[in-house]
Amino acid sequence: MRTWIVPALILVGFTLIVFHQLAFTDWIMARGDTYIYHYPYWGARNTALLDGRLPLWSPELFMGVPLLANSQIGTFYPPNWLVAPLDPPNAVRISALMHVAWAALGTYALARRALTVGVIPALLAATLFAFGGYLSAHVEQINQLHGLAWLPWLFLLFDAALARPRRWLLILGGVFALQFFSGHTQTVFITAVGLGIYALLTRPIRGVLTLISAGGIALLLALPQIVPTLELTSVSNRSGGLTPAQATAFSLSPLVVGRGLLPSYNGVVFSEYIAYLGVIGVGLAVVGALSPQIRSANTTRRLSPRVVWLIITLIGLALAFGLYNPLYWTLASLPGFNLFRVPARWLALFALGGALLAALGLHTLMIRRLSWRMLGLHLLVIAALIGGLAASNRLLPLLTEPIPMTPAAAITGGGWLVAALALIGGLLLIRRFGARAAPLLLAAAGLELLLASGVQQFNHLVPPDMYHARRFTISQLRAYTADAITPGRVLSISDLLFDPGDRAALEARFAALGLSAEARAHAFDTIKLRETVGANLALTWGLHSLDGFDGGVLPTAHYTAFTALLLPPDTLRTIDGRLREILARPECRGACLPDRRWLDLTGTRYLITDKIFDLWHADIAYDTQIPAALIPGEAVTFADPVPFTATDVMVLYRCAEAETCAPPRLTDPPTESAAAPVTMLDGYTLAAFQIPPQSLGAVTLTAAEPVTIRAVTLADARVDAFRQLTPAPWHRVLSSDIKIYANGSVLPRALVVPAAQFVPDTALGTESALTLMRDPAFSPAQTVVIAG
């Protein structure tokens, strides 16, 4: 026990040092999946658990989804229960610290047992895995971090179960179930494959039987999550597996491998590609891979630990290349492999294997004095490997994206050089003074990783109000829906290109707080996301959204099929939601509005858009967000709930079928004057109807030829004032940093229709249903399409 206390204290202490901002401030992570995915789901889950119920259903996302069936929220994962009383940012923060420390302790124990190395080499393995690039880069993906924290423990328990199955098999199965409950199924699959490789390389028959038995135990224990998840999976986009193209998305590219496998001090690549062990860690891993094998205490293994972990390390790296590895083209269509994207996540095996090889390397140096010849060979291989990776940072990216040699890039190169000199110095000291110098090399490796962590996202935190504080949009929508029996759904369409109106004050505040440039960017992103209720933030604030963000077993395949009606004809169907981004196209002036039939059918009462596409002329603004098609024989009305005294009706229009056409006519209020062209604005004709001064709440237009009315504005030339109108049944209810429009024609939640059309309950039938519904004559208020 005494041999555990000091190492455990060291690893927990180093966790607090590396993650000092998370540990000792109330600031929060506010980027990517953490903010837009995990916080909302954790909030809903924790609220349900504290109320003594299971989180079964959410009407807030994707027109309604099952929560419990989504394993990624970790409802049955016991460590999540411990932090349930905390708000989501603090719960995620505390949970991340706990699991990083747990990963470090597990790696330490694994190195001690499986490699039979001493305390210092085991501490090195724990440091490299827990504080190296791979694990630390996944702190933001909290469910993935949870699963990764159990990876070394599962290898440890599997190794123990191979020797004494009666004692350890049940525990191994239980921990496997815990890893599944943590919510990242791909990590469970990677772990199982890694254990399978370990079994085949050590004790094949017993190993495979042990793994199957443990898997069976885990399957039984995890049934409360497996059953609903399988039911949801059967109707999800992954029910039939992903295509090879989807399964190889986010493969580790050879063009970024150097920037992923070496630490950086001036910014990092995409987090899924990061797996650095540090220059010192890579060097010691090379020593471990090349050194003569030290006799293992376990003589029943087929291969030595050095060979076993070298093979696992190389397989992890090879699989991470995915699309760039021809073997993966076949694997991507096999069961298991075809369920997951991001082959780069196989770097988990590389990170753990590399850390253990480094521990073997340090252990070898401590107990065996290498000859000068062998030491020179090691240094030559290390120099070639590090040099090759470093060169790829400069040379390979030049093929696609020239990278200038900036001072910050020079700092990174200087960091590699200093670490390499520290490695060489450490090797020489150990050769001269033996094991007594090993702690210096351990400390140098830890210091290198600590310095490299400065650019990681967990060191670019923002104040907690970036999650808790409402923006005006949220307050308004909550006020609109507070007393409604059916509150109506929200559709947000925005590319987050706008600046908040209080940006200057926010900039001053962030500067006073000392936020880094990257943290300030994250903070402004959170403000814009709250202002537009983007991604899953509707779940945070109790608003009902037509949209959402996922990518696992949600949204369902039926939702994805329905989005074909919402998206422009040339757009691929979304498999993870994010309509907000997909519909925010410049060619639609920032908002490609879906056919209003489907907004009416889905109860979408509120539309949120940017206002950066408004056009201005002569100090008059034109709201171009919602166009209206005007065809001969029909009329279109533009209105505003608040009457405005106007002397001019300004109309922005474009001919629909020809370069020139007759201008629209103003029929209400009646006027004898024809439209007078004023100017051209962004390809549209601006025309004015002069009218006697009068109070107007609406105007009606007709046309002799098809035209598109892009905007209508009332102007009072006497006082230089104006009022923008919107086409009925829309009316604008808010214009701040963004705009909110209310839809006055949504269908009731339940209605009776006089007609039904039937299609087969098959994929072909789904496409037939969509074809029927695309017919301009189809009315969801009159006809229902039934599958089956």
N, C-alpha and C positions, 0 to 999 in steps of 0.2 A: 504493500500500500504506500509506503514511503517513497518508492520509486515513481509513483504516479502523482503525488501531491505537487511537487515542485514543477515537473513538466506541465501539469494541468494549469497551474497558476501562471506559468510563463505564456502558455498559448492563449489563455483567457485575457491576460494582460496585453499581449500583442494584438489581440482582436480589438480591444478598446483603443489602442494606439492607432492602428491602421484606420479604424472606423470612428475616429475621435469625434467627428462632427455629428454622426448619427448617435453616438453614445452620450455626448456631453452638452448638446444643444437641443432646443425644441424645434429646430428647422427640419424640413421634410424633403423627401425626394418628390420631384414634380415633373417627371419626364416620361414619355413613351407609355408602355404598358402599365407601369406603376400607377400613373395618374388616371389614365382614361379607361383602364380595365380593372385592375386589382382593387383600387380604392372603392369604386362603386359596388363591386361584388362583395368585398369584405364588409362594407357598411350594411348591405342588405342581409348578409349571412349573420353578422354579429347581432343585429337588431332582432332577428328571428330567434336566435339561440337565447338571448337574454330574456325574451318573452316566453321562453319555454316551449317553443315550437320549431319545426323544421322549415327551412326556406323552400317552400314547394313551388311557388309560382310568382312570376314578375310580370305585371301588365305594362311595365315601363319600357321594355326593349322589344324590338322586332315585332310589334303588335301583340306581344305576350309570349313568354318563354318559360319553360320549367327551370328552376334554379337548382334544385337538389340533383337533378340528372346531369348537370354540368359538373363533372368531377374536378374541374380546375379551381373551383372556389373552396375546396377542401373542407366540406361540412363535417365529415367524420374524422378529421385529422386531430387527434387530441391536443397537440401543441397549439392549435388554433383556438381551442377553447380557453386556454390560459390567458390569451390576449383579447378575448371577446369583449370585456368591459371597456377597452380602450377605443378611441376613435380610430378610423382606418389608418391614417398616416402614422400614428404612434404604434398601433398594433403591428404594422408592417415593419417599422423601424426596429422595435424590440425583437420581433421574430427573426429578422435578418441577423441581428447580432448573435442571438442564441444559436442559430443554425450554422453560422460561420465558425463559431467556437466548437460546435459539435462536430463539424467536418474535420477540424484540426485535430480534435481528440481521437476521432475514429482513424484518421490517417496515422497518427502516432501509434495507436494500438496495433494497427495492421502491420506497420513496419517492424514493430517489436516482435510480433508473433510470426508473420509469414516470412520475414527476411532474417529474423534472429539477429538484428543489429542492436547497437547500444543506444543509450539515451540521446546523445547528440545527433547521430544520423537520423534517428526517428523524429526528433524535433525538426530536423531539416526537411524531411518528407512532409511533415504536417504543415510547415511554413510555406513550402512551395505550392502545395495543393490548395490550402485554405486561403492564402493571401496572394497567390499567383493570379495571372490574368483571367483564367477561365472562370473560376468561382466568383471572384470579385466583380467581373463584368456581368454576372447574372444575378447580382443582388437586386436589381430592378425587377427581374422576373421572379417574384417571390416564391411561387409554387415550384418553379424549376430549381431554385436554390434549395428549397426543402428536400426535393428528391435527391439532389446532388449531395446534400449533407449526409444522406444515408448510404451513399455509394461505397465509401471505404469500410463502413461498418458491415455492409452485406458481404463484401469480400472477406472481411475478418471472420464473420460468423460462418460463411461457407467453408473457409479453410478449417475452422474448428469442427464443423459438422463432418467434414471428410475424415477427420481422425476419430471423432466420438459422436456418431450420428444420434445415438439415443439421448445424449445430453443436450445437443445443440440444434437438432433438426426443427423442433417445435418453435424455438426462439427465432431461428432463421426464417421460418414461414411467417411468424408474427411480424418481424421487421419488414419483410417483403410486403406484407399487407399495409403496414404503416407508410411505406414509400408510395404505394398505390394511392392510399388515402390522401397523401400530400398534394396530389392533384395534377402531376405532370406525367401523363402516361408514356410519353416518348422516353423520358428518363428511366422509367421502369423497364421499357423494352431494351434500351441500351445497356442497362445493368444486367438484364437476363442474358443478353448476347455475350457481354463481357464475362459473366460467370460461366457460361457455356464454353467459351474459349479457355478459360482457366481450368475447367474440369477436364477438357480434352488434353490439355498440356500437362496435367499433373496425374490424376487418377481417373482415366476415362470412364470406366464402367461405373464405379462407385460415384464418381462425380456427376454423371448424367442422371443416375437414379436419385441421388440426393437433390439435385436441382429440380427434377420432376416432382419429387415428394414435397419439397418446400413450396414449389409453385402451387401444388394442390391444396396445401394448408392455407397459403395466402389467398387462394381463390375462395375458399370457404369463408375465411374471416372477412374478406372484402365484399361479400355478397350484398350488404346493404347499399354499397355504392355501385357495384357492378351491374345489378339488375336494372335500376333506372337509367344508368348510363348506356347500357346496351339497347334499351328501349328507345332512347333518344337517338343513339347512333343509327338505328335502323331507318330513321327518317331524316338523317342528316346528310350533308353533302359528301360525307366519307363512308356512307353505307356500302358502297361498292368499291371502296379504295380510291386512292388518287391516281391520276394518270402519271406516267413516268416524268412528264414535264413538270407536273405539280410536285411530285415527290422529290425532285432534284432542285427545287427552288432554294435559293440561299445556300448553295454549295460553296465551300472554301475555295476561292479562286487562287491560282498560282500567282496572280498579279498582286495579291495582298498578303500572301503567306508570310513574307518577312515582317510586315507591319503588324501581323497578328501574333507571331511567335516570338517577337522581341519586344521588350518594354519600350514605351514611348514617353517622352516628357513634353510633347507639344501637341497633344491631341491623339485620339485613337480612332481606329476604324470601327465599322459596325460591330456591335458588342458580341454577336454570335461568332465572329471570326477571331476573337481575342483568346489566346491560351498561352501567354508567355510564362516561362518559369524564371526569367531573368538570365542574364549572361552567365552568372555564377552557377545558377541551377542547371542550365544546359550543359555547361562545362563539366560539372560533376556527374550529370547523367551520362555523358560520353565516357567518363572514367568508369562509371559503373557498368556500362555496356561492353567496354573493351577489356576490363581487368580480368585476370584469371579468376575462376570461380572459387569462392570461399566455401568450404564444406558446410552444408546445411545440417541443422539438427534433425530435420525430417528427411530421412533417407528413403521414404516410400514414394516420393514424387518421381515421375518419369523424367522430367527436366528440371534443371536448376532454377531457382527463383530469378536469377539474372536473365536467363533465356526466356522464361515465361513472361516476365514483365516487359522485356524488350519486344517480344512478339505482340503483346497486347498494345503497347505504345504505338508500334508501327501500324497495326491494324486500325487503331483509332484514327490515326492521321490519314491513312489511305481512304477510309470510309468517309472522312470529313470532306474530302475533295469531291465526292458525289458526282456531279455532272462531268467533272474533269477526270474521272476514273472510269475507264470502260467497263470494269467489272460491276460498277454500281448501276449501269444501265440495265443489267439483268436483275440485280437485286431489287431495283425500284419497283418491279412488277410482282415481287413475291409477297405473300401474306406477312404482315408485320411491317416490312419496309414500305409497303405501299399505303400505309395509314398515316405517315408522317412526312412533313416537309422539313427543311433545314438540315441537310446532312452534316453541316458544320458542327452540329451538336455531338457528333461522335468524338469531337475533341475532348469530351469528358474522360474517355479512356486514355487518350494521349496525356492529359494533364495528370491523372492519377499515376499512370505508368511511368511517366517522366520523373515525377516526384520520388517514386520508390527507387528508380534507377539511380537518381542522385544520392539517395540515402545509401544505396549499395556502394556507390563510388566513394563517398566520404568514409564509410565503414572500412573499405579496402585500404584507403590511404592511412587510416588510423592504426591498422593492425599489421600492415605489410609495407615495408619501405620499398618503393619502386626504384628500379635502376634508372640512371640518367637516360639511358636509351629508351626505356619504356615511357618515362615521363616526357621525353621529347616527342615520342610518337603520339602520346595523348594530346599534347599541346598542338601538334600539327593538325590532328583531326579536329580539335576544338576550333582552331583558327579557321580551318576550311569551312566548317559548318557555320560558325558565327559570321564569318566574312561573306559567305554565300547569302545568308539571310539578310545581312546588312546591305549587301549590294542590291538585292532584289527590291529593297525599299527605294532605291534610287533609279535602278536601271529598268526593271520590268514595268513599273507604272508609266515610264516615259512613252511606252507604246500607245497608251490611251490618254493619259493626263499628265502633262509635264508638271513636275514639282520643283519649284525654284528652291535654291539653297538659302533658306531664311535663317536668321539668327536662332529662332526656336528649333529648326531642324538641326542646326549645328549643336545646340544643347543636347539633343537626343544622341547625336553621334558622339559627343563628348561623354555622355553618360555611359554608353557602351564601352568606350575606351577605358574609363575609370574602373568600371566593373571588371573588364578583362584584366586590367593591371592588378586589381584586388584578387582576382582568381589566381593569377600567376604567383602573386606574392603569397597567397594562402597555401598553394601547393608546395612552394619552396619552404615555407615555414613548417608545414607538416612533415615534409621530408627531413628537415633538420631537427625539429623538436618532437615529432611524433604526435600522439593523440592530444597532448597538452595544447597544441595550436588549433585543434579542430573547432573549439568554440568561436575563434576569431572568424573562421570561414562561415560558420553558421550565422554569426552576427552580421557579416558583410552581405550575405544573401538576403537576410531579413531587411537590412537597411536599403538594399537595392529595390526590393519590392515595395517598401514603404514609400520611397521617393517616386517610384513609377505610379503608385496609386494616386498621386496628386491630380492626374488628369482624368481619373475615373469619375463616373457620373455621381457616385455617392459623396464626392467632395465638392459638388456644385449644388448645394441645397438652397431652398428658398424659405421665407417665413411661413409659419403654419396658416396664416390667413389666406394664402394662395389656394388653399383647399376649402377653408371654412367660410370665407366671406362670400356673400351673394353679390353678384353683379345685378344691375338694374333689370336686365332681361329676365333673370330668374325670379326676382321679386314681382315683376309684372305678371309673368305667366302663372305664378302661384296665386296671385290675387285673382286672375281671370278664372282659374279652375277651382278655387277653394270651395265654392258652394255648389258646383255643378254635379248633378247626378252622374252624368257621363262627361268627364272633363274634356274630352277631345284630345286628339294626338297632335304632336308637334313634328314638323319636318324642318330640319335645319339644312341650309345650302350655303356653304361658305368655304373659302380657301384660306381663311385666316390672314388675308393680305392687308387688313385694315389696321390702323393705329387707334388705340383707345383714346378717347377725348381727354382723359386725365394723364396722358403719357408723360408730360413734363413733370408733373408732381410725383408720379411713380418713379421716374428716372432719378429725381433728386433723393427720394426715399431710399431706393436701392443703393445708390452711391453712398449715402450716409451709413447704411448697414454694412457696406463693404462687400456686396455681392460681386462675384466674378462676372466677366462678360457673358460667359456661358450660362451662369445661374440667372442673370438678368433676362437672357433670351428665353430660358425655361419659364421664368415668372410671367413674362408677357404672353407666352403661349397659353399658360393656364388662364390668364385673364380673358384672352380671346375665346378659349374653349368654353369658359363659363358664360361668356357673353352670347355665344352661339349655341349653348347647351350641346356641345359636340360629343361624339363617341357615346360612351355609356353614362355621361353625367346626368342624364335624365333620371337614372336610377338613384343617384345621390340626392336629388332634390324632389323626388316624388312626382316627376312629370312623365307623361306617357308619350313615347316617341314612336314614330314609324320606322326609325333607323336604330342602329346600335353598332357595336364593334365586338367581334369575337374572332373566330378562326379555328376553333377546335370542333366540337360537335354542334356548335351553333354558328349561324342560324340554320334552320331546317332546310331541306331541299325544296320543300313547298314554298317557303319564303323566297328562296333564291329564284325559283321559277317565276313567282309573282313579280319580282323586281324587273323581269324582262319587260313588263308593261310600264314600269316607272322610268326606265332609262332610255336615252336616245337609241335609235335603231342600230347604230354602228358600235354599240358599247357591249363589252363582255359582261355577262351576269356576275354580280358580286357573290362571293362565297364567304365573305366575312363582314357583310354590312357596309358601313362607311358610305352611305348614299350622299352624305354631306359633301364629301370630297369629290365623288364621281360626277355629281350633277353640277359642280361649280366650274363650268367651262367658260373660257373667255368668249367663245363664239356665241354663247347664249347671254352675253353680258353678265357673266358670273353666276347665272342660275338657269339651268335647263329644267324648267318646270314640268313635272309629269302631267299627263292628261288629267284634267280635273275630275273626270269620272272616277279615277282610282283614288284620288284624294277624298272625294265625297264618300266612296264606298268604305274606305279605311277609317273614316271619322277623323281625318286630319283637318283640324280646325285652325291651327296656327302655322304660319310659314315664317321662318327666320332667314333673312338674307343679308349679305353685305350691302353697303350703300356706296361703295367706291366706284360703281359704274354709273352713278347719276351723271347726267350731262348738264353743263351750265352754258348759258348764253345771255349776255346783257343782264347779269345779276339775277337771272331766273333759273331755277333748277328743274330738271325733268327727270322724273322717276321712271327709269327704263326697265324695271325689274319684271313686271308682269305685262307682256304684250297682249294684244287682242287681235284676232283675225277678223277682218270685216269683209263679208262677201255681199254681192248685190242681192237686194231683196230682204236683207236682215239689218238689224240695228244693234249697236253696242253702246252700253251706258258706262260712263266713268263717273265715280261719285266720291264724296267724302262726307262723313257723318256731320261735320261742322260746316254750316253754310258760310260762304265767303262772297263779299261784294266784289264783282269783277267788271272790268271794262273790255277784257280780251280773253278769248279762249285760244290757248296756244296748243297746237297739235303737232306731234312728231310722228311722221309716217313714212312708209316705203311701199312702193308698188310690189305686189306679190308675184305677178306673172310676166311683167315687162319692165323695160327700163324706164318708160314714162307711162303715166296714166292720169286719169282725172283725179283731182284731190277729193278727199272725203267731204261730206256736207254736214253742216251742223243743223239738226232738225229740232232740237230742244236744248236751250230756248230757241224759238223760231227766229231766223234771221234772213234778211234778203241778201246780205253781202256774201260773196264767195270767199273762199280761203285765199289769203294773200301770202305768197311765199316770202319767207323772211331770210332764210339761209340754209345751208347744209350742215348737219351735225353728225359726224361719224357715220356717214353713208345714209342718213335719214334726212328727209325734207322737213324743215320746221315752217309751219304755216300758222297764220293768225286769223281768227274771226273777231272782228270788232263788233261789240254789242253795247246797247245802252247800259249804263251802270245799274246793276241789279244783284241781289243776293241769290247765290246759287249753291245747291248741294249736290247737283248732278248735271251732266250734259249727255246728250244722245247724238251719235254720229251714224250716218249711213254712207254708202259709196256706190257709185255706178260701176266700178271695176274692183276686183279683189285688191285690198291693201292690208298692210299690217300696221296697226296703230301701236307705236312703241311707248308713247307717253302723252298725257294730257295735263296741262297746267293752267289754272285760272290766274290771271294777272290783273292788278289794278294799277293802271299807268299813272293815276293821279298821285299815288303815295308810294310807288315803287315797292309793292308787296305782291306776294303770290301764294297760291295754295295748290299743292300737287294732288291729283286725283288718281284713283285706281279703278280698273274695270270691275264691274259687279260680277259675281257676288263678293269679291274681295274688298276689304277696306283696311287701310293701314291704321294700326292701333298704337304703334310706337315708332319713333324715329330718333335714335340716339346714336351710339357707335354703330349700331346695326338697325335693321328695320324688321318689325313684326307685322304681318298681315293676318287678318282674321277671315276665315272662309265662311260665308253665310249660307252655304248650300249643302253642308254635310248631311249624309243620310242618317236616320236614326239607328241606334245600336241594333234593334230588331225591327224587321219589316216583312210584310207579306208581298210576294211578287206573283203575277198571274201566269208566268211561263217558266218552263225549265227545259234545259238541253242537257243531254247525257253524253259522256265520253267514257272510254274504258279507264279503269283505275291502273294505268300503266304509264311508263315514261312517254310513250307515243300519245296516250290519251291526254297527258298534261300538255303536250305541245298542241294537240287539237283544241284543248280548252283555251289556250292562249290565242290561237288563231281566231276562234270564235269571238273572243273578247276584244280583239284588236279591231274588229269590224266597226267602222264609225257609227253604224246604226245600232250597235249593241248598247243597251242601257242597263246598268246594274240595279236600277230601281224597278225594272220591269221583268228581268230575266235572271235566273240563276243557272250556273253550269255545275252539274253534279258528276263527280267521277265515281264510276262503279254502278 
